[in-house]
Amino acid sequence: MGRPPREARGHVGVVSHATYLYDELTAAENLRLYAELYGVADAVLRGRELLAQVGLAHIGDERVGRLSRGQQQRVTIARALLHDPPVLLLDEPDTGLDLAAFSLLESLATSGGRAVVLTTHNLAAGLRLGTRVAVLSRGRLVHEQASVQPADAPALSEMLQRLATA
């Protein structure tokens, strides 16, 4: 985006397999803290809106450490979207999510014309979310495909199986 790396924080939202939330803070407090770090106007209102979008409006006052793993991951999704970033980095984002929550993640990630970079072991989810694919093995790029669709699943699955047994 033509900016120095230290300015990237304002343009990137991250959902990882680790939540990086503060267990002793409530869901709403976590979102307010991160919203203030991102310079989001009306941090409290934005946090409430996103908790509602991820289906957690009713637990905003609960400490994150008391939430289920799936609920924590939903708060993490809300945090990644707080500042409406043009780029989302999703690193194994389905950790702890049930099918309904992952469907919600897919919907939120693909709305708003964002660029999404996804790392996953879930081939089906990757093919639903992705338009391009890169396969890494032992830290090296072994396959790249400029366009991808669900029909590519059998060939990619076979390649992944060969890599796993090699």
C-alpha positions in Angstrom: 0.0 0.0 0.0 3.0 2.3 -0.4 3.5 2.8 3.3 6.4 1.9 5.7 5.9 -1.5 7.5 5.4 0.2 10.9 2.2 1.8 9.5 0.8 -1.5 8.3 -1.0 -2.2 11.6 -3.8 0.2 10.6 -4.4 -1.7 7.4 -4.2 -5.3 8.5 -6.6 -7.4 10.7 -5.3 -10.7 12.1 -7.1 -13.8 13.2 -4.8 -16.5 14.4 -5.1 -19.9 16.0 -4.0 -18.1 19.2 -6.4 -15.4 20.3 -4.0 -12.9 21.8 -6.8 -11.6 24.0 -6.5 -10.6 27.6 -8.2 -13.2 29.8 -8.8 -10.9 32.7 -10.6 -8.3 30.6 -14.2 -8.7 29.4 -14.9 -9.2 25.7 -16.1 -5.6 25.4 -13.0 -4.3 27.3 -10.7 -6.3 24.9 -12.4 -4.7 21.9 -12.3 -1.3 23.4 -8.6 -1.6 24.2 -7.7 -2.7 20.6 -10.1 -0.1 19.1 -8.3 2.6 21.0 -4.9 1.3 19.8 -6.2 1.4 16.2 -7.6 4.9 16.8 -11.2 3.8 16.1 -13.8 6.5 16.7 -16.4 5.6 19.3 -14.6 2.4 20.4 -17.3 1.3 22.7 -20.0 1.5 20.1 -17.9 -0.2 17.5 -17.1 -3.0 19.9 -20.8 -3.6 20.6 -21.6 -3.6 16.9 -19.0 -6.3 16.2 -19.9 -8.4 19.2 -23.4 -8.4 17.8 -22.1 -9.3 14.3 -20.2 -12.3 15.6 -23.2 -13.4 17.7 -21.9 -12.5 21.1 -23.8 -9.4 22.1 -25.0 -11.2 25.2 -21.5 -11.9 26.6 -19.8 -8.5 26.3 -19.4 -8.2 30.0 -18.0 -11.7 30.5 -14.3 -12.1 31.1 -12.6 -13.7 28.1 -10.9 -16.3 30.3 -14.3 -17.7 31.1 -15.5 -18.0 27.5 -15.4 -21.2 25.5 -12.6 -21.5 22.9 -15.1 -20.9 20.1 -16.4 -17.7 21.8 -12.9 -16.5 22.3 -12.2 -17.0 18.6 -15.3 -15.0 17.7 -14.1 -12.1 19.9 -10.8 -12.4 18.0 -12.7 -12.1 14.7 -14.4 -9.0 16.0 -11.1 -7.6 17.0 -9.6 -8.1 13.6 -12.4 -6.2 12.0 -12.5 -3.3 14.5 -10.7 -0.8 12.2 -12.3 -2.1 9.0 -8.9 -3.2 7.5 -8.5 -3.6 3.8 -6.3 -6.7 4.4 -7.1 -9.7 6.7 -4.4 -12.3 7.6 -6.2 -15.5 8.7 -3.8 -18.1 10.2 -5.7 -21.3 11.0 -8.7 -19.1 11.9 -11.1 -22.0 12.4 -9.5 -23.1 15.6 -12.3 -23.7 18.1 -15.0 -22.7 15.7 -18.1 -24.8 14.9 -19.5 -24.9 11.4 -21.9 -22.0 12.0 -19.1 -19.8 13.4 -16.8 -20.6 10.5 -19.5 -19.7 8.0 -19.8 -16.4 9.9 -16.0 -15.9 9.6 -16.2 -16.7 5.8 -19.0 -14.1 5.4 -17.3 -11.4 7.4 -13.9 -12.0 5.8 -15.2 -11.8 2.2 -17.4 -8.7 2.7 -16.1 -5.2 2.1 -13.7 -6.0 -0.8 -10.9 -7.0 1.5 -7.8 -8.9 0.5 -7.6 -12.1 2.5 -4.5 -14.2 3.1 -5.4 -17.5 4.6 -3.3 -20.3 5.9 -5.2 -23.5 6.6 -5.1 -27.3 6.7 -8.8 -27.2 5.7 -8.7 -27.6 1.9 -12.4 -27.2 1.5 -12.5 -24.0 3.4 -9.5 -22.7 1.6 -11.1 -23.4 -1.8 -14.3 -21.6 -0.7 -12.5 -18.5 0.5 -9.6 -18.4 -2.0 -9.1 -17.3 -5.5 -5.5 -18.3 -5.6 -3.6 -21.1 -3.9 0.0 -21.7 -2.8 1.2 -25.0 -1.2 4.1 -25.0 1.1 6.1 -28.0 2.1 8.9 -27.9 4.6 9.0 -24.1 4.3 9.2 -24.1 0.5 6.7 -23.2 -2.2 6.0 -26.4 -4.1 2.8 -25.4 -6.0 1.2 -22.1 -7.0 -2.1 -21.7 -8.9 -3.3 -18.3 -10.1 -7.0 -19.3 -10.0 -8.8 -21.9 -7.9 -12.2 -23.3 -7.6 -13.9 -26.1 -5.6 -13.5 -28.5 -8.6 -9.7 -28.4 -8.0 -10.1 -30.2 -4.7 -9.3 -33.7 -5.9 -6.0 -32.8 -7.6 -4.9 -30.6 -4.7 -6.0 -33.2 -2.1 -3.9 -35.8 -3.9 -0.9 -33.5 -4.0 -1.2 -32.8 -0.3 -1.5 -36.5 0.5 1.7 -37.2 -1.5 3.5 -34.4 0.3 2.4 -35.7 3.7 3.6 -39.2 3.1 6.9 -38.2 1.4 
